[in-house]
């Protein structure tokens, strides 16, 4: 359970550094951060809790369980309706479509903290956090090129469509929120939620490769970082994850809080998901396995 299958195309995607801004991405980031700042002036506890619920549905279900543990690493099996639902939730985070996200993360594992890693702190903390998007080639719209790293997703027309039109669910949600709660709900449910979710996810790329403890001696700089785990539904147990990338459980010790894993246990118990792969800190001895 220590490896994950990642295709290696001969004409591989290269994430180049550049001194020129990626203007479409930069403009989008400025608009969303400005919207999030404006939303703070409309704070109410009702808006806060609605936003938390939307954050769980999009970053928790969409990114942690969907894009990451299911679509990238195939840590468990889910029915197609749930598979697609997770993908749509992931698209609501402004982190691109499923093919591009999965391909980028598979490249990260293949070249983690080495030449070719899309977002390694060895290239600078700022680069790892957001610079790779502002000055690099995010490849969000390069469905054909990124499909070489996610051929399993590219086989399904739905994923190809969602990758090409990943902004459509966000527009749809924005219209609904604007109709239901006006400008305040729109600002919180879209801008505040998205900006917090982006920085939380980016902290997995940056902070968990710089600060924290190392349980496993992996070839990269991955760390277990409890405070990143708290805001990313368990994604901060990053050294555990790099040591066992196909494990659906990232918090391997009882004290490592992993909300995504807890939800997955419930989904498995009621028969919705199956084939859940789980790593353990200590492997049983030969004698223990025979006794079992």
C-alpha positions as CSV (number, residue, x, y, z in Angstrom):
1,X,0.0,0.0,0.0
2,X,3.0,2.3,-0.3
3,X,2.6,3.1,-4.0
4,X,0.0,4.5,-6.3
5,X,-0.1,3.9,-10.1
6,X,0.6,7.0,-12.1
7,X,1.0,7.0,-15.8
8,X,4.2,8.5,-17.1
9,X,3.6,9.9,-20.6
10,X,6.6,10.4,-22.9
11,X,5.4,13.9,-23.6
12,X,4.9,14.7,-19.9
13,X,3.4,17.9,-18.5
14,X,6.0,20.2,-17.2
15,X,5.2,22.9,-14.6
16,X,7.4,25.8,-15.6
17,X,8.3,28.8,-13.4
18,X,7.8,32.1,-15.2
19,X,8.4,35.8,-14.4
20,X,5.1,36.6,-16.1
21,X,1.8,36.4,-14.3
22,X,-0.8,34.0,-15.4
23,X,-3.4,36.8,-15.8
24,X,-6.7,34.8,-15.9
25,X,-5.8,33.0,-12.7
26,X,-4.4,36.2,-11.0
27,X,-7.5,38.2,-11.9
28,X,-9.8,35.5,-10.5
29,X,-7.8,35.4,-7.3
30,X,-8.0,39.1,-6.8
31,X,-11.7,39.2,-7.4
32,X,-12.4,36.3,-5.0
33,X,-10.2,37.7,-2.3
34,X,-11.8,41.1,-2.6
35,X,-15.3,39.5,-2.4
36,X,-14.2,37.5,0.7
37,X,-13.0,40.7,2.3
38,X,-16.3,42.5,1.5
39,X,-18.2,39.5,2.9
40,X,-16.7,40.1,6.4
41,X,-18.8,43.3,6.7
42,X,-22.0,41.3,6.4
43,X,-21.1,38.8,9.2
44,X,-23.9,37.0,11.0
45,X,-23.8,33.6,12.7
46,X,-26.4,32.3,10.4
47,X,-24.2,33.1,7.4
48,X,-21.2,31.6,9.2
49,X,-22.9,28.2,9.8
50,X,-24.3,28.0,6.3
51,X,-20.8,28.7,4.9
52,X,-19.3,26.0,7.2
53,X,-21.9,23.5,5.8
54,X,-21.1,24.5,2.3
55,X,-17.3,24.3,3.1
56,X,-17.8,20.7,4.3
57,X,-19.8,19.7,1.2
58,X,-17.3,21.2,-1.2
59,X,-13.8,21.0,0.4
60,X,-14.7,18.0,2.7
61,X,-16.7,15.9,0.3
62,X,-15.5,17.3,-3.0
63,X,-11.7,17.6,-2.4
64,X,-10.8,15.4,0.6
65,X,-13.0,12.4,-0.1
66,X,-13.7,13.0,-3.8
67,X,-10.8,14.5,-5.8
68,X,-8.1,13.2,-3.5
69,X,-8.9,9.9,-1.8
70,X,-11.4,8.5,-4.4
71,X,-10.5,10.0,-7.8
72,X,-6.7,10.4,-7.4
73,X,-5.7,7.4,-5.3
74,X,-8.8,5.1,-5.6
75,X,-8.7,4.4,-1.9
76,X,-12.2,3.1,-2.0
77,X,-15.0,2.2,-4.4
78,X,-18.2,4.2,-4.7
79,X,-21.3,4.0,-6.8
80,X,-21.3,6.1,-9.9
81,X,-23.8,8.6,-8.6
82,X,-21.7,9.3,-5.5
83,X,-18.5,9.4,-7.6
84,X,-20.1,12.1,-9.8
85,X,-21.6,14.0,-6.9
86,X,-18.1,14.2,-5.2
87,X,-16.7,15.5,-8.5
88,X,-19.3,18.3,-8.8
89,X,-18.7,19.2,-5.2
90,X,-15.0,19.4,-5.9
91,X,-15.6,21.7,-8.9
92,X,-17.3,24.1,-6.5
93,X,-14.0,24.9,-4.8
94,X,-12.4,26.9,-7.7
95,X,-9.6,24.3,-7.8
96,X,-10.3,23.2,-11.3
97,X,-12.0,20.1,-12.8
98,X,-11.4,16.6,-11.7
99,X,-9.0,15.6,-14.5
100,X,-6.7,18.5,-13.9
101,X,-6.7,18.2,-10.1
102,X,-6.1,14.5,-10.2
103,X,-3.3,14.8,-12.8
104,X,-1.6,17.5,-10.8
105,X,-1.7,15.6,-7.6
106,X,-0.4,12.4,-9.2
107,X,2.5,14.3,-10.7
108,X,3.1,15.7,-7.2
109,X,3.4,12.2,-5.8
110,X,5.5,11.0,-8.6
111,X,8.0,13.8,-8.3
112,X,7.4,14.9,-4.7
113,X,9.9,17.6,-3.7
114,X,12.0,16.8,-6.7
115,X,12.5,18.5,-10.1
116,X,9.0,18.6,-11.8
117,X,7.0,18.7,-8.6
118,X,4.3,21.4,-9.3
119,X,4.4,22.9,-5.9
120,X,7.4,22.0,-3.7
121,X,8.5,24.3,-0.9
122,X,12.1,23.6,-2.0
123,X,11.2,26.1,-4.7
124,X,10.1,28.5,-2.0
125,X,7.2,28.6,0.5
126,X,5.3,31.2,-1.6
127,X,5.7,29.2,-4.7
128,X,4.4,26.1,-3.0
129,X,1.4,27.9,-1.5
130,X,0.1,29.9,-4.5
131,X,3.0,31.1,-6.7
132,X,2.8,27.9,-8.8
133,X,-0.7,29.0,-9.8
134,X,0.0,32.7,-10.3
135,X,3.3,32.4,-12.2
136,X,3.3,28.8,-13.3
137,X,1.2,26.8,-15.8
138,X,-1.8,25.5,-13.8
139,X,-3.1,23.6,-16.8
140,X,-6.7,23.8,-15.5
141,X,-8.0,24.0,-19.0
142,X,-5.5,21.6,-20.6
143,X,-7.9,18.6,-20.5
144,X,-6.2,16.7,-23.3
145,X,-2.7,17.0,-21.8
146,X,-3.7,16.3,-18.2
147,X,-5.8,13.3,-19.3
148,X,-2.5,11.4,-19.9
149,X,-2.1,11.4,-16.1
150,X,-5.7,10.6,-15.4
151,X,-6.8,8.1,-18.2
152,X,-9.2,6.4,-15.8
153,X,-11.2,9.7,-15.5
154,X,-10.7,10.7,-19.1
155,X,-12.6,7.6,-20.3
156,X,-15.8,9.0,-18.9
157,X,-17.4,11.9,-20.9
158,X,-18.8,13.4,-17.7
159,X,-15.4,14.0,-16.3
160,X,-14.2,15.5,-19.6
161,X,-17.2,17.8,-19.7
162,X,-16.8,18.8,-16.0
163,X,-13.1,19.5,-16.5
164,X,-13.8,21.8,-19.5
165,X,-16.7,23.5,-17.8
166,X,-15.7,23.3,-14.1
167,X,-16.9,26.9,-13.5
168,X,-20.5,26.1,-14.4
169,X,-21.4,24.5,-11.0
170,X,-20.0,27.6,-9.2
171,X,-22.1,29.9,-11.4
172,X,-25.2,27.8,-10.7
173,X,-24.6,27.8,-6.9
174,X,-24.0,31.5,-7.0
175,X,-27.3,32.2,-8.7
176,X,-29.1,30.0,-6.1
177,X,-27.5,31.7,-3.1
178,X,-28.1,35.2,-4.6
179,X,-31.8,34.3,-5.0
180,X,-32.2,32.8,-1.5
181,X,-30.1,35.2,0.6
182,X,-29.1,38.2,-1.5
183,X,-25.6,39.7,-1.5
184,X,-24.6,38.6,2.0
185,X,-25.3,34.9,1.4
186,X,-23.7,35.2,-2.1
187,X,-20.5,36.7,-0.6
188,X,-20.2,34.2,2.2
189,X,-21.3,31.1,0.3
190,X,-19.1,31.8,-2.7
191,X,-16.2,34.2,-1.9
192,X,-15.5,33.6,1.8
193,X,-15.9,29.9,1.5
194,X,-13.8,29.6,-1.6
195,X,-10.9,31.7,-0.4
196,X,-10.7,29.9,2.9
197,X,-10.9,26.6,1.1
198,X,-8.1,27.6,-1.3
199,X,-5.7,28.6,1.4
200,X,-6.5,25.5,3.4
201,X,-5.8,23.3,0.5
202,X,-2.7,25.3,-0.4
203,X,-1.4,24.8,3.1
204,X,-1.3,21.0,2.4
205,X,1.0,21.8,-0.5
206,X,3.2,24.2,1.5
207,X,3.0,23.9,5.3
208,X,2.8,20.1,5.4
209,X,6.1,19.9,3.5
210,X,7.8,22.3,5.9
211,X,6.4,22.0,9.5
212,X,5.3,19.0,11.6
213,X,6.5,15.6,12.5
214,X,7.6,12.6,10.4
215,X,6.5,9.2,11.4
216,X,7.7,7.6,8.1
217,X,11.1,8.1,6.4
218,X,9.7,9.0,3.0
219,X,11.9,10.3,0.1
220,X,10.1,13.7,0.3
221,X,9.7,16.4,2.9
222,X,6.1,15.5,3.9
223,X,5.1,16.2,7.5
224,X,2.1,15.4,9.8
225,X,0.6,18.8,10.7
226,X,-2.3,18.8,13.2
227,X,-3.6,22.3,12.6
228,X,-3.7,21.8,8.8
229,X,-5.5,18.5,9.4
230,X,-8.1,20.4,11.5
231,X,-9.1,22.7,8.7
232,X,-8.8,20.2,5.8
233,X,-10.8,17.2,7.1
234,X,-7.7,15.2,7.9
235,X,-5.5,16.1,4.9
236,X,-2.8,17.5,7.1
237,X,-1.6,14.0,8.1
238,X,0.6,14.3,5.0
239,X,3.6,12.2,6.0
240,X,1.2,9.3,6.7
241,X,-0.4,9.9,3.3
242,X,2.9,10.0,1.4
243,X,4.0,6.8,3.0
244,X,0.7,5.1,2.2
245,X,-0.9,7.1,-0.6
246,X,-3.7,4.5,-1.4
247,X,-4.8,4.4,2.3
248,X,-8.3,6.0,2.7
249,X,-7.3,6.7,6.3
250,X,-4.8,9.5,6.8
251,X,-4.9,9.9,10.5
252,X,-3.4,6.5,11.4
253,X,-3.2,7.0,15.2
254,X,-6.3,7.3,17.4
255,X,-5.3,10.9,18.3
256,X,-4.9,12.0,14.6
257,X,-8.4,13.5,13.9
258,X,-9.5,12.5,10.4
259,X,-13.1,13.5,9.7
260,X,-13.1,12.2,6.1
261,X,-12.1,8.8,7.4
262,X,-14.8,8.8,10.1
263,X,-17.4,9.6,7.4
264,X,-16.0,6.9,5.2
265,X,-16.4,4.4,8.0
266,X,-20.1,5.3,8.2
267,X,-20.5,5.0,4.4
268,X,-18.8,1.6,4.5
269,X,-20.9,0.4,7.5
270,X,-24.2,1.2,5.6
271,X,-23.0,-0.4,2.4
272,X,-22.6,2.6,0.2
273,X,-18.8,2.3,-0.4
274,X,-16.6,-0.7,-0.5
275,X,-13.1,-1.8,-1.1
276,X,-11.8,0.6,1.5
277,X,-8.0,0.4,1.8
278,X,-6.5,1.2,5.2
279,X,-2.8,1.4,6.2
280,X,-1.7,0.7,9.8
281,X,1.2,2.1,11.7
282,X,2.5,-1.4,12.7
283,X,2.1,-4.4,10.5
284,X,1.3,-7.7,12.3
285,X,4.0,-10.3,12.6
286,X,3.9,-13.6,10.8
287,X,2.9,-15.3,14.0
288,X,0.0,-12.8,14.5
289,X,-1.2,-13.3,11.0
290,X,-1.2,-17.1,11.4
291,X,-3.0,-16.8,14.6
292,X,-5.7,-14.6,13.0
